[in-house]
Amino acid sequence: MIKQAWVLQLKEEFNDSDRPQYFVDNDELELVDELHKADRYKNKEVAEHWMKRWEELTFEKFGKNAICNAGYTNMMKHFEWVEIEVEEIE
């Protein structure tokens, strides 16, 4: 069955590579150039909600000048959503 999903692709103006770069949130926030290794999101609205919440909590705890790399504002400045199709094998 083929399903819709989303990945975050680094915007072209921030990409110094010849290949597209995708977001991966493992122990560190990093980029990969292979689409199959990118974090996939089934629902981008839910992902955006948690980015906004993370940003809100970070600013509450550390103040408005806190660095919030995984927050909504920073993520949407540097990345764009790309729709992909994922085939689930049962």
PyMOL Python script that loads the backbone (N, CA, C, O; Angstrom):
from pymol import cmd

cmd.read_pdbstr("""\
ATOM      1  N   MET A   1       0.837  -1.164   0.000  1.00  0.00           N
ATOM      2  CA  MET A   1       0.000   0.000   0.000  1.00  0.00           C
ATOM      3  C   MET A   1       0.899   1.250   0.000  1.00  0.00           C
ATOM      4  O   MET A   1       1.862   1.330   0.763  1.00  0.00           O
ATOM      5  N   ILE A   2       0.579   2.202  -0.846  1.00  0.00           N
ATOM      6  CA  ILE A   2       1.340   3.445  -0.932  1.00  0.00           C
ATOM      7  C   ILE A   2       0.656   4.508  -0.083  1.00  0.00           C
ATOM      8  O   ILE A   2      -0.554   4.711  -0.171  1.00  0.00           O
ATOM      9  N   LYS A   3       1.455   5.178   0.737  1.00  0.00           N
ATOM     10  CA  LYS A   3       0.937   6.210   1.624  1.00  0.00           C
ATOM     11  C   LYS A   3       1.730   7.498   1.452  1.00  0.00           C
ATOM     12  O   LYS A   3       2.881   7.492   1.016  1.00  0.00           O
ATOM     13  N   GLN A   4       1.094   8.578   1.800  1.00  0.00           N
ATOM     14  CA  GLN A   4       1.721   9.889   1.755  1.00  0.00           C
ATOM     15  C   GLN A   4       2.535  10.110   3.024  1.00  0.00           C
ATOM     16  O   GLN A   4       2.130   9.701   4.113  1.00  0.00           O
ATOM     17  N   ALA A   5       3.676  10.752   2.875  1.00  0.00           N
ATOM     18  CA  ALA A   5       4.504  11.145   4.015  1.00  0.00           C
ATOM     19  C   ALA A   5       5.224  12.436   3.633  1.00  0.00           C
ATOM     20  O   ALA A   5       5.133  12.911   2.501  1.00  0.00           O
ATOM     21  N   TRP A   6       5.933  12.980   4.599  1.00  0.00           N
ATOM     22  CA  TRP A   6       6.647  14.237   4.389  1.00  0.00           C
ATOM     23  C   TRP A   6       8.062  14.127   4.937  1.00  0.00           C
ATOM     24  O   TRP A   6       8.304  13.434   5.926  1.00  0.00           O
ATOM     25  N   VAL A   7       8.997  14.819   4.285  1.00  0.00           N
ATOM     26  CA  VAL A   7      10.357  14.968   4.790  1.00  0.00           C
ATOM     27  C   VAL A   7      10.691  16.454   4.785  1.00  0.00           C
ATOM     28  O   VAL A   7      10.050  17.242   4.091  1.00  0.00           O
ATOM     29  N   LEU A   8      11.686  16.822   5.554  1.00  0.00           N
ATOM     30  CA  LEU A   8      12.174  18.194   5.565  1.00  0.00           C
ATOM     31  C   LEU A   8      13.458  18.265   4.746  1.00  0.00           C
ATOM     32  O   LEU A   8      14.462  17.635   5.077  1.00  0.00           O
ATOM     33  N   GLN A   9      13.403  19.039   3.681  1.00  0.00           N
ATOM     34  CA  GLN A   9      14.559  19.207   2.800  1.00  0.00           C
ATOM     35  C   GLN A   9      15.169  20.585   3.042  1.00  0.00           C
ATOM     36  O   GLN A   9      14.457  21.587   3.103  1.00  0.00           O
ATOM     37  N   LEU A  10      16.488  20.624   3.177  1.00  0.00           N
ATOM     38  CA  LEU A  10      17.188  21.883   3.372  1.00  0.00           C
ATOM     39  C   LEU A  10      16.944  22.782   2.168  1.00  0.00           C
ATOM     40  O   LEU A  10      17.083  22.352   1.022  1.00  0.00           O
ATOM     41  N   LYS A  11      16.577  24.034   2.436  1.00  0.00           N
ATOM     42  CA  LYS A  11      16.316  24.973   1.349  1.00  0.00           C
ATOM     43  C   LYS A  11      17.589  25.203   0.537  1.00  0.00           C
ATOM     44  O   LYS A  11      18.699  25.180   1.069  1.00  0.00           O
ATOM     45  N   GLU A  12      17.403  25.420  -0.731  1.00  0.00           N
ATOM     46  CA  GLU A  12      18.525  25.552  -1.657  1.00  0.00           C
ATOM     47  C   GLU A  12      19.515  26.641  -1.243  1.00  0.00           C
ATOM     48  O   GLU A  12      20.723  26.465  -1.399  1.00  0.00           O
ATOM     49  N   GLU A  13      19.021  27.760  -0.720  1.00  0.00           N
ATOM     50  CA  GLU A  13      19.927  28.854  -0.377  1.00  0.00           C
ATOM     51  C   GLU A  13      20.834  28.527   0.807  1.00  0.00           C
ATOM     52  O   GLU A  13      21.812  29.237   1.043  1.00  0.00           O
ATOM     53  N   PHE A  14      20.530  27.468   1.553  1.00  0.00           N
ATOM     54  CA  PHE A  14      21.362  27.054   2.682  1.00  0.00           C
ATOM     55  C   PHE A  14      22.189  25.796   2.369  1.00  0.00           C
ATOM     56  O   PHE A  14      23.014  25.374   3.179  1.00  0.00           O
ATOM     57  N   ASN A  15      21.966  25.221   1.223  1.00  0.00           N
ATOM     58  CA  ASN A  15      22.617  23.967   0.859  1.00  0.00           C
ATOM     59  C   ASN A  15      23.890  24.242   0.062  1.00  0.00           C
ATOM     60  O   ASN A  15      23.829  24.796  -1.035  1.00  0.00           O
ATOM     61  N   ASP A  16      25.031  23.860   0.607  1.00  0.00           N
ATOM     62  CA  ASP A  16      26.292  24.038  -0.110  1.00  0.00           C
ATOM     63  C   ASP A  16      26.757  22.742  -0.778  1.00  0.00           C
ATOM     64  O   ASP A  16      27.912  22.626  -1.189  1.00  0.00           O
ATOM     65  N   SER A  17      25.856  21.780  -0.880  1.00  0.00           N
ATOM     66  CA  SER A  17      26.138  20.491  -1.506  1.00  0.00           C
ATOM     67  C   SER A  17      25.525  20.449  -2.900  1.00  0.00           C
ATOM     68  O   SER A  17      24.638  21.239  -3.225  1.00  0.00           O
ATOM     69  N   ASP A  18      26.005  19.522  -3.716  1.00  0.00           N
ATOM     70  CA  ASP A  18      25.438  19.322  -5.055  1.00  0.00           C
ATOM     71  C   ASP A  18      24.158  18.492  -5.008  1.00  0.00           C
ATOM     72  O   ASP A  18      23.432  18.404  -5.998  1.00  0.00           O
ATOM     73  N   ARG A  19      23.888  17.888  -3.861  1.00  0.00           N
ATOM     74  CA  ARG A  19      22.722  17.014  -3.717  1.00  0.00           C
ATOM     75  C   ARG A  19      21.760  17.585  -2.688  1.00  0.00           C
ATOM     76  O   ARG A  19      22.173  18.321  -1.791  1.00  0.00           O
ATOM     77  N   PRO A  20      20.490  17.253  -2.810  1.00  0.00           N
ATOM     78  CA  PRO A  20      19.537  17.679  -1.771  1.00  0.00           C
ATOM     79  C   PRO A  20      19.946  17.116  -0.413  1.00  0.00           C
ATOM     80  O   PRO A  20      20.500  16.020  -0.329  1.00  0.00           O
ATOM     81  N   GLN A  21      19.671  17.866   0.638  1.00  0.00           N
ATOM     82  CA  GLN A  21      19.990  17.459   2.005  1.00  0.00           C
ATOM     83  C   GLN A  21      18.692  17.379   2.792  1.00  0.00           C
ATOM     84  O   GLN A  21      17.823  18.242   2.668  1.00  0.00           O
ATOM     85  N   TYR A  22      18.569  16.328   3.606  1.00  0.00           N
ATOM     86  CA  TYR A  22      17.342  16.074   4.360  1.00  0.00           C
ATOM     87  C   TYR A  22      17.635  16.022   5.853  1.00  0.00           C
ATOM     88  O   TYR A  22      18.732  15.655   6.276  1.00  0.00           O
ATOM     89  N   PHE A  23      16.637  16.395   6.639  1.00  0.00           N
ATOM     90  CA  PHE A  23      16.763  16.457   8.090  1.00  0.00           C
ATOM     91  C   PHE A  23      16.641  15.070   8.715  1.00  0.00           C
ATOM     92  O   PHE A  23      15.797  14.261   8.331  1.00  0.00           O
ATOM     93  N   VAL A  24      17.518  14.825   9.697  1.00  0.00           N
ATOM     94  CA  VAL A  24      17.456  13.617  10.521  1.00  0.00           C
ATOM     95  C   VAL A  24      17.635  14.048  11.970  1.00  0.00           C
ATOM     96  O   VAL A  24      18.572  14.775  12.300  1.00  0.00           O
ATOM     97  N   ASP A  25      16.741  13.598  12.818  1.00  0.00           N
ATOM     98  CA  ASP A  25      16.829  13.916  14.243  1.00  0.00           C
ATOM     99  C   ASP A  25      17.182  12.638  14.991  1.00  0.00           C
ATOM    100  O   ASP A  25      16.302  11.887  15.411  1.00  0.00           O
ATOM    101  N   ASN A  26      18.469  12.403  15.152  1.00  0.00           N
ATOM    102  CA  ASN A  26      18.907  11.268  15.966  1.00  0.00           C
ATOM    103  C   ASN A  26      19.552  11.850  17.222  1.00  0.00           C
ATOM    104  O   ASN A  26      18.984  12.776  17.802  1.00  0.00           O
ATOM    105  N   ASP A  27      20.672  11.374  17.659  1.00  0.00           N
ATOM    106  CA  ASP A  27      21.312  11.940  18.846  1.00  0.00           C
ATOM    107  C   ASP A  27      21.687  13.407  18.636  1.00  0.00           C
ATOM    108  O   ASP A  27      21.688  14.204  19.574  1.00  0.00           O
ATOM    109  N   GLU A  28      21.999  13.738  17.406  1.00  0.00           N
ATOM    110  CA  GLU A  28      22.303  15.117  17.028  1.00  0.00           C
ATOM    111  C   GLU A  28      21.411  15.467  15.842  1.00  0.00           C
ATOM    112  O   GLU A  28      20.970  14.586  15.104  1.00  0.00           O
ATOM    113  N   LEU A  29      21.152  16.748  15.669  1.00  0.00           N
ATOM    114  CA  LEU A  29      20.430  17.174  14.478  1.00  0.00           C
ATOM    115  C   LEU A  29      21.429  17.164  13.334  1.00  0.00           C
ATOM    116  O   LEU A  29      22.479  17.801  13.415  1.00  0.00           O
ATOM    117  N   GLU A  30      21.104  16.447  12.273  1.00  0.00           N
ATOM    118  CA  GLU A  30      22.055  16.374  11.176  1.00  0.00           C
ATOM    119  C   GLU A  30      21.351  16.289   9.836  1.00  0.00           C
ATOM    120  O   GLU A  30      20.126  16.202   9.758  1.00  0.00           O
ATOM    121  N   LEU A  31      22.155  16.316   8.784  1.00  0.00           N
ATOM    122  CA  LEU A  31      21.653  16.239   7.426  1.00  0.00           C
ATOM    123  C   LEU A  31      22.168  14.981   6.751  1.00  0.00           C
ATOM    124  O   LEU A  31      23.282  14.528   7.018  1.00  0.00           O
ATOM    125  N   VAL A  32      21.353  14.426   5.880  1.00  0.00           N
ATOM    126  CA  VAL A  32      21.762  13.285   5.051  1.00  0.00           C
ATOM    127  C   VAL A  32      21.382  13.603   3.612  1.00  0.00           C
ATOM    128  O   VAL A  32      20.459  14.377   3.356  1.00  0.00           O
ATOM    129  N   ASP A  33      22.102  13.001   2.683  1.00  0.00           N
ATOM    130  CA  ASP A  33      21.782  13.250   1.282  1.00  0.00           C
ATOM    131  C   ASP A  33      21.049  12.075   0.626  1.00  0.00           C
ATOM    132  O   ASP A  33      20.855  12.054  -0.590  1.00  0.00           O
ATOM    133  N   GLU A  34      20.652  11.117   1.432  1.00  0.00           N
ATOM    134  CA  GLU A  34      19.887   9.979   0.925  1.00  0.00           C
ATOM    135  C   GLU A  34      18.474  10.051   1.483  1.00  0.00           C
ATOM    136  O   GLU A  34      18.270  10.020   2.697  1.00  0.00           O
ATOM    137  N   LEU A  35      17.508  10.146   0.588  1.00  0.00           N
ATOM    138  CA  LEU A  35      16.117  10.334   0.980  1.00  0.00           C
ATOM    139  C   LEU A  35      15.620   9.236   1.917  1.00  0.00           C
ATOM    140  O   LEU A  35      14.872   9.515   2.854  1.00  0.00           O
ATOM    141  N   HIS A  36      16.027   7.993   1.675  1.00  0.00           N
ATOM    142  CA  HIS A  36      15.536   6.895   2.508  1.00  0.00           C
ATOM    143  C   HIS A  36      16.032   6.974   3.960  1.00  0.00           C
ATOM    144  O   HIS A  36      15.479   6.307   4.835  1.00  0.00           O
ATOM    145  N   LYS A  37      17.060   7.777   4.223  1.00  0.00           N
ATOM    146  CA  LYS A  37      17.558   7.939   5.585  1.00  0.00           C
ATOM    147  C   LYS A  37      16.921   9.124   6.306  1.00  0.00           C
ATOM    148  O   LYS A  37      17.101   9.284   7.513  1.00  0.00           O
ATOM    149  N   ALA A  38      16.191   9.940   5.588  1.00  0.00           N
ATOM    150  CA  ALA A  38      15.570  11.132   6.177  1.00  0.00           C
ATOM    151  C   ALA A  38      14.445  10.746   7.125  1.00  0.00           C
ATOM    152  O   ALA A  38      13.805   9.708   6.959  1.00  0.00           O
ATOM    153  N   ASP A  39      14.215  11.594   8.120  1.00  0.00           N
ATOM    154  CA  ASP A  39      13.049  11.397   8.987  1.00  0.00           C
ATOM    155  C   ASP A  39      11.794  11.610   8.161  1.00  0.00           C
ATOM    156  O   ASP A  39      11.678  12.583   7.417  1.00  0.00           O
ATOM    157  N   ARG A  40      10.850  10.677   8.306  1.00  0.00           N
ATOM    158  CA  ARG A  40       9.567  10.784   7.591  1.00  0.00           C
ATOM    159  C   ARG A  40       8.476  11.114   8.593  1.00  0.00           C
ATOM    160  O   ARG A  40       8.446  10.591   9.707  1.00  0.00           O
ATOM    161  N   TYR A  41       7.597  11.977   8.178  1.00  0.00           N
ATOM    162  CA  TYR A  41       6.483  12.406   9.021  1.00  0.00           C
ATOM    163  C   TYR A  41       5.184  12.059   8.315  1.00  0.00           C
ATOM    164  O   TYR A  41       4.964  12.454   7.170  1.00  0.00           O
ATOM    165  N   LYS A  42       4.327  11.322   9.002  1.00  0.00           N
ATOM    166  CA  LYS A  42       3.030  10.959   8.429  1.00  0.00           C
ATOM    167  C   LYS A  42       2.101  12.159   8.373  1.00  0.00           C
ATOM    168  O   LYS A  42       1.262  12.262   7.479  1.00  0.00           O
ATOM    169  N   ASN A  43       2.254  13.073   9.337  1.00  0.00           N
ATOM    170  CA  ASN A  43       1.367  14.218   9.429  1.00  0.00           C
ATOM    171  C   ASN A  43       2.211  15.459   9.716  1.00  0.00           C
ATOM    172  O   ASN A  43       2.704  15.633  10.831  1.00  0.00           O
ATOM    173  N   LYS A  44       2.376  16.311   8.722  1.00  0.00           N
ATOM    174  CA  LYS A  44       3.252  17.469   8.921  1.00  0.00           C
ATOM    175  C   LYS A  44       2.652  18.482   9.891  1.00  0.00           C
ATOM    176  O   LYS A  44       3.398  19.207  10.549  1.00  0.00           O
ATOM    177  N   GLU A  45       1.326  18.552   9.998  1.00  0.00           N
ATOM    178  CA  GLU A  45       0.708  19.479  10.942  1.00  0.00           C
ATOM    179  C   GLU A  45       1.036  19.087  12.383  1.00  0.00           C
ATOM    180  O   GLU A  45       1.280  19.951  13.225  1.00  0.00           O
ATOM    181  N   VAL A  46       1.042  17.810  12.655  1.00  0.00           N
ATOM    182  CA  VAL A  46       1.413  17.326  13.998  1.00  0.00           C
ATOM    183  C   VAL A  46       2.893  17.625  14.260  1.00  0.00           C
ATOM    184  O   VAL A  46       3.254  18.064  15.352  1.00  0.00           O
ATOM    185  N   ALA A  47       3.738  17.392  13.269  1.00  0.00           N
ATOM    186  CA  ALA A  47       5.167  17.688  13.431  1.00  0.00           C
ATOM    187  C   ALA A  47       5.380  19.177  13.688  1.00  0.00           C
ATOM    188  O   ALA A  47       6.184  19.550  14.542  1.00  0.00           O
ATOM    189  N   GLU A  48       4.670  20.024  12.958  1.00  0.00           N
ATOM    190  CA  GLU A  48       4.786  21.468  13.165  1.00  0.00           C
ATOM    191  C   GLU A  48       4.304  21.862  14.560  1.00  0.00           C
ATOM    192  O   GLU A  48       4.897  22.726  15.206  1.00  0.00           O
ATOM    193  N   HIS A  49       3.237  21.230  15.017  1.00  0.00           N
ATOM    194  CA  HIS A  49       2.734  21.504  16.368  1.00  0.00           C
ATOM    195  C   HIS A  49       3.817  21.235  17.405  1.00  0.00           C
ATOM    196  O   HIS A  49       4.021  22.047  18.307  1.00  0.00           O
ATOM    197  N   TRP A  50       4.516  20.102  17.289  1.00  0.00           N
ATOM    198  CA  TRP A  50       5.543  19.757  18.275  1.00  0.00           C
ATOM    199  C   TRP A  50       6.770  20.642  18.145  1.00  0.00           C
ATOM    200  O   TRP A  50       7.438  20.913  19.143  1.00  0.00           O
ATOM    201  N   MET A  51       7.086  21.103  16.929  1.00  0.00           N
ATOM    202  CA  MET A  51       8.180  22.067  16.769  1.00  0.00           C
ATOM    203  C   MET A  51       7.833  23.384  17.479  1.00  0.00           C
ATOM    204  O   MET A  51       8.672  23.981  18.153  1.00  0.00           O
ATOM    205  N   LYS A  52       6.587  23.818  17.312  1.00  0.00           N
ATOM    206  CA  LYS A  52       6.139  25.049  17.974  1.00  0.00           C
ATOM    207  C   LYS A  52       6.154  24.881  19.487  1.00  0.00           C
ATOM    208  O   LYS A  52       6.557  25.788  20.215  1.00  0.00           O
ATOM    209  N   ARG A  53       5.721  23.737  19.950  1.00  0.00           N
ATOM    210  CA  ARG A  53       5.693  23.465  21.395  1.00  0.00           C
ATOM    211  C   ARG A  53       7.111  23.417  21.965  1.00  0.00           C
ATOM    212  O   ARG A  53       7.369  23.961  23.039  1.00  0.00           O
ATOM    213  N   TRP A  54       8.029  22.765  21.246  1.00  0.00           N
ATOM    214  CA  TRP A  54       9.429  22.693  21.673  1.00  0.00           C
ATOM    215  C   TRP A  54      10.009  24.099  21.791  1.00  0.00           C
ATOM    216  O   TRP A  54      10.694  24.422  22.762  1.00  0.00           O
ATOM    217  N   GLU A  55       9.726  24.925  20.793  1.00  0.00           N
ATOM    218  CA  GLU A  55      10.203  26.303  20.798  1.00  0.00           C
ATOM    219  C   GLU A  55       9.631  27.069  21.997  1.00  0.00           C
ATOM    220  O   GLU A  55      10.356  27.779  22.694  1.00  0.00           O
ATOM    221  N   GLU A  56       8.347  26.918  22.223  1.00  0.00           N
ATOM    222  CA  GLU A  56       7.673  27.584  23.341  1.00  0.00           C
ATOM    223  C   GLU A  56       8.299  27.185  24.678  1.00  0.00           C
ATOM    224  O   GLU A  56       8.600  28.045  25.507  1.00  0.00           O
ATOM    225  N   LEU A  57       8.494  25.886  24.885  1.00  0.00           N
ATOM    226  CA  LEU A  57       9.072  25.402  26.145  1.00  0.00           C
ATOM    227  C   LEU A  57      10.521  25.854  26.309  1.00  0.00           C
ATOM    228  O   LEU A  57      10.941  26.194  27.414  1.00  0.00           O
ATOM    229  N   THR A  58      11.279  25.859  25.228  1.00  0.00           N
ATOM    230  CA  THR A  58      12.670  26.308  25.289  1.00  0.00           C
ATOM    231  C   THR A  58      12.743  27.768  25.698  1.00  0.00           C
ATOM    232  O   THR A  58      13.556  28.138  26.545  1.00  0.00           O
ATOM    233  N   PHE A  59      11.896  28.602  25.097  1.00  0.00           N
ATOM    234  CA  PHE A  59      11.900  30.028  25.427  1.00  0.00           C
ATOM    235  C   PHE A  59      11.404  30.283  26.853  1.00  0.00           C
ATOM    236  O   PHE A  59      11.902  31.181  27.533  1.00  0.00           O
ATOM    237  N   GLU A  60      10.430  29.500  27.301  1.00  0.00           N
ATOM    238  CA  GLU A  60       9.953  29.643  28.679  1.00  0.00           C
ATOM    239  C   GLU A  60      11.068  29.326  29.680  1.00  0.00           C
ATOM    240  O   GLU A  60      11.229  30.012  30.689  1.00  0.00           O
ATOM    241  N   LYS A  61      11.827  28.280  29.380  1.00  0.00           N
ATOM    242  CA  LYS A  61      12.855  27.832  30.310  1.00  0.00           C
ATOM    243  C   LYS A  61      14.126  28.691  30.255  1.00  0.00           C
ATOM    244  O   LYS A  61      14.722  28.990  31.289  1.00  0.00           O
ATOM    245  N   PHE A  62      14.538  29.087  29.034  1.00  0.00           N
ATOM    246  CA  PHE A  62      15.834  29.745  28.873  1.00  0.00           C
ATOM    247  C   PHE A  62      15.753  31.201  28.421  1.00  0.00           C
ATOM    248  O   PHE A  62      16.780  31.870  28.306  1.00  0.00           O
ATOM    249  N   GLY A  63      14.553  31.694  28.167  1.00  0.00           N
ATOM    250  CA  GLY A  63      14.399  33.080  27.739  1.00  0.00           C
ATOM    251  C   GLY A  63      14.272  33.209  26.224  1.00  0.00           C
ATOM    252  O   GLY A  63      14.591  32.285  25.475  1.00  0.00           O
ATOM    253  N   LYS A  64      13.802  34.371  25.796  1.00  0.00           N
ATOM    254  CA  LYS A  64      13.508  34.611  24.372  1.00  0.00           C
ATOM    255  C   LYS A  64      14.745  34.593  23.474  1.00  0.00           C
ATOM    256  O   LYS A  64      14.614  34.425  22.262  1.00  0.00           O
ATOM    257  N   ASN A  65      15.925  34.760  24.034  1.00  0.00           N
ATOM    258  CA  ASN A  65      17.153  34.751  23.228  1.00  0.00           C
ATOM    259  C   ASN A  65      17.807  33.374  23.159  1.00  0.00           C
ATOM    260  O   ASN A  65      18.917  33.238  22.645  1.00  0.00           O
ATOM    261  N   ALA A  66      17.126  32.362  23.672  1.00  0.00           N
ATOM    262  CA  ALA A  66      17.680  31.003  23.673  1.00  0.00           C
ATOM    263  C   ALA A  66      17.837  30.486  22.246  1.00  0.00           C
ATOM    264  O   ALA A  66      17.058  30.832  21.359  1.00  0.00           O
ATOM    265  N   ILE A  67      18.840  29.664  22.042  1.00  0.00           N
ATOM    266  CA  ILE A  67      19.030  29.004  20.754  1.00  0.00           C
ATOM    267  C   ILE A  67      18.089  27.806  20.706  1.00  0.00           C
ATOM    268  O   ILE A  67      18.097  26.961  21.602  1.00  0.00           O
ATOM    269  N   CYS A  68      17.300  27.744  19.679  1.00  0.00           N
ATOM    270  CA  CYS A  68      16.294  26.684  19.572  1.00  0.00           C
ATOM    271  C   CYS A  68      16.343  26.088  18.158  1.00  0.00           C
ATOM    272  O   CYS A  68      15.478  26.358  17.325  1.00  0.00           O
ATOM    273  N   ASN A  69      17.364  25.279  17.910  1.00  0.00           N
ATOM    274  CA  ASN A  69      17.576  24.731  16.571  1.00  0.00           C
ATOM    275  C   ASN A  69      16.402  23.920  16.044  1.00  0.00           C
ATOM    276  O   ASN A  69      16.093  23.987  14.854  1.00  0.00           O
ATOM    277  N   ALA A  70      15.744  23.159  16.907  1.00  0.00           N
ATOM    278  CA  ALA A  70      14.643  22.300  16.458  1.00  0.00           C
ATOM    279  C   ALA A  70      13.287  22.984  16.598  1.00  0.00           C
ATOM    280  O   ALA A  70      12.251  22.339  16.438  1.00  0.00           O
ATOM    281  N   GLY A  71      13.286  24.268  16.891  1.00  0.00           N
ATOM    282  CA  GLY A  71      12.037  25.003  16.999  1.00  0.00           C
ATOM    283  C   GLY A  71      11.451  25.327  15.632  1.00  0.00           C
ATOM    284  O   GLY A  71      12.149  25.311  14.618  1.00  0.00           O
ATOM    285  N   TYR A  72      10.176  25.615  15.627  1.00  0.00           N
ATOM    286  CA  TYR A  72       9.444  25.866  14.389  1.00  0.00           C
ATOM    287  C   TYR A  72      10.057  26.999  13.562  1.00  0.00           C
ATOM    288  O   TYR A  72      10.250  26.849  12.355  1.00  0.00           O
ATOM    289  N   THR A  73      10.361  28.119  14.197  1.00  0.00           N
ATOM    290  CA  THR A  73      10.868  29.279  13.456  1.00  0.00           C
ATOM    291  C   THR A  73      12.158  28.943  12.724  1.00  0.00           C
ATOM    292  O   THR A  73      12.291  29.236  11.536  1.00  0.00           O
ATOM    293  N   ASN A  74      13.099  28.338  13.416  1.00  0.00           N
ATOM    294  CA  ASN A  74      14.381  27.982  12.806  1.00  0.00           C
ATOM    295  C   ASN A  74      14.211  26.911  11.733  1.00  0.00           C
ATOM    296  O   ASN A  74      14.809  27.005  10.661  1.00  0.00           O
ATOM    297  N   MET A  75      13.410  25.908  12.014  1.00  0.00           N
ATOM    298  CA  MET A  75      13.229  24.818  11.053  1.00  0.00           C
ATOM    299  C   MET A  75      12.590  25.324   9.755  1.00  0.00           C
ATOM    300  O   MET A  75      13.028  24.951   8.667  1.00  0.00           O
ATOM    301  N   MET A  76      11.569  26.163   9.860  1.00  0.00           N
ATOM    302  CA  MET A  76      10.885  26.639   8.665  1.00  0.00           C
ATOM    303  C   MET A  76      11.713  27.686   7.918  1.00  0.00           C
ATOM    304  O   MET A  76      11.487  27.925   6.732  1.00  0.00           O
ATOM    305  N   LYS A  77      12.667  28.308   8.606  1.00  0.00           N
ATOM    306  CA  LYS A  77      13.581  29.223   7.923  1.00  0.00           C
ATOM    307  C   LYS A  77      14.541  28.443   7.028  1.00  0.00           C
ATOM    308  O   LYS A  77      14.873  28.892   5.931  1.00  0.00           O
ATOM    309  N   HIS A  78      14.986  27.277   7.493  1.00  0.00           N
ATOM    310  CA  HIS A  78      16.033  26.528   6.800  1.00  0.00           C
ATOM    311  C   HIS A  78      15.539  25.336   5.973  1.00  0.00           C
ATOM    312  O   HIS A  78      16.252  24.859   5.090  1.00  0.00           O
ATOM    313  N   PHE A  79      14.335  24.858   6.251  1.00  0.00           N
ATOM    314  CA  PHE A  79      13.833  23.654   5.583  1.00  0.00           C
ATOM    315  C   PHE A  79      12.484  23.913   4.934  1.00  0.00           C
ATOM    316  O   PHE A  79      11.762  24.843   5.295  1.00  0.00           O
ATOM    317  N   GLU A  80      12.166  23.062   3.965  1.00  0.00           N
ATOM    318  CA  GLU A  80      10.833  23.080   3.363  1.00  0.00           C
ATOM    319  C   GLU A  80      10.299  21.656   3.345  1.00  0.00           C
ATOM    320  O   GLU A  80      11.050  20.685   3.250  1.00  0.00           O
ATOM    321  N   TRP A  81       8.972  21.564   3.441  1.00  0.00           N
ATOM    322  CA  TRP A  81       8.330  20.251   3.407  1.00  0.00           C
ATOM    323  C   TRP A  81       8.306  19.729   1.979  1.00  0.00           C
ATOM    324  O   TRP A  81       7.994  20.459   1.038  1.00  0.00           O
ATOM    325  N   VAL A  82       8.642  18.453   1.836  1.00  0.00           N
ATOM    326  CA  VAL A  82       8.553  17.786   0.536  1.00  0.00           C
ATOM    327  C   VAL A  82       7.694  16.543   0.734  1.00  0.00           C
ATOM    328  O   VAL A  82       7.952  15.714   1.608  1.00  0.00           O
ATOM    329  N   GLU A  83       6.682  16.440  -0.089  1.00  0.00           N
ATOM    330  CA  GLU A  83       5.778  15.285  -0.016  1.00  0.00           C
ATOM    331  C   GLU A  83       6.420  14.102  -0.731  1.00  0.00           C
ATOM    332  O   GLU A  83       6.958  14.239  -1.829  1.00  0.00           O
ATOM    333  N   ILE A  84       6.355  12.949  -0.093  1.00  0.00           N
ATOM    334  CA  ILE A  84       6.882  11.730  -0.698  1.00  0.00           C
ATOM    335  C   ILE A  84       5.822  10.637  -0.603  1.00  0.00           C
ATOM    336  O   ILE A  84       4.843  10.767   0.132  1.00  0.00           O
ATOM    337  N   GLU A  85       6.027   9.581  -1.340  1.00  0.00           N
ATOM    338  CA  GLU A  85       5.161   8.400  -1.235  1.00  0.00           C
ATOM    339  C   GLU A  85       5.992   7.278  -0.636  1.00  0.00           C
ATOM    340  O   GLU A  85       7.142   7.058  -1.016  1.00  0.00           O
ATOM    341  N   VAL A  86       5.387   6.581   0.300  1.00  0.00           N
ATOM    342  CA  VAL A  86       6.045   5.470   0.984  1.00  0.00           C
ATOM    343  C   VAL A  86       5.220   4.222   0.758  1.00  0.00           C
ATOM    344  O   VAL A  86       4.009   4.223   0.979  1.00  0.00           O
ATOM    345  N   GLU A  87       5.860   3.173   0.325  1.00  0.00           N
ATOM    346  CA  GLU A  87       5.164   1.907   0.138  1.00  0.00           C
ATOM    347  C   GLU A  87       5.375   1.046   1.361  1.00  0.00           C
ATOM    348  O   GLU A  87       6.506   0.710   1.713  1.00  0.00           O
ATOM    349  N   GLU A  88       4.282   0.694   2.004  1.00  0.00           N
ATOM    350  CA  GLU A  88       4.346  -0.198   3.165  1.00  0.00           C
ATOM    351  C   GLU A  88       4.154  -1.620   2.707  1.00  0.00           C
ATOM    352  O   GLU A  88       3.207  -1.932   1.985  1.00  0.00           O
ATOM    353  N   ILE A  89       5.040  -2.466   3.122  1.00  0.00           N
ATOM    354  CA  ILE A  89       4.969  -3.886   2.769  1.00  0.00           C
ATOM    355  C   ILE A  89       4.394  -4.642   3.962  1.00  0.00           C
ATOM    356  O   ILE A  89       4.909  -4.556   5.077  1.00  0.00           O
ATOM    357  N   GLU A  90       3.349  -5.362   3.717  1.00  0.00           N
ATOM    358  CA  GLU A  90       2.695  -6.098   4.805  1.00  0.00           C
ATOM    359  C   GLU A  90       3.207  -7.509   4.907  1.00  0.00           C
ATOM    360  O   GLU A  90       2.762  -8.267   5.770  1.00  0.00           O
TER     361      GLU A  90
END
""", "prot")
cmd.dss("prot")
cmd.show_as("cartoon", "prot")
cmd.util.cbc("prot")
cmd.orient("prot")
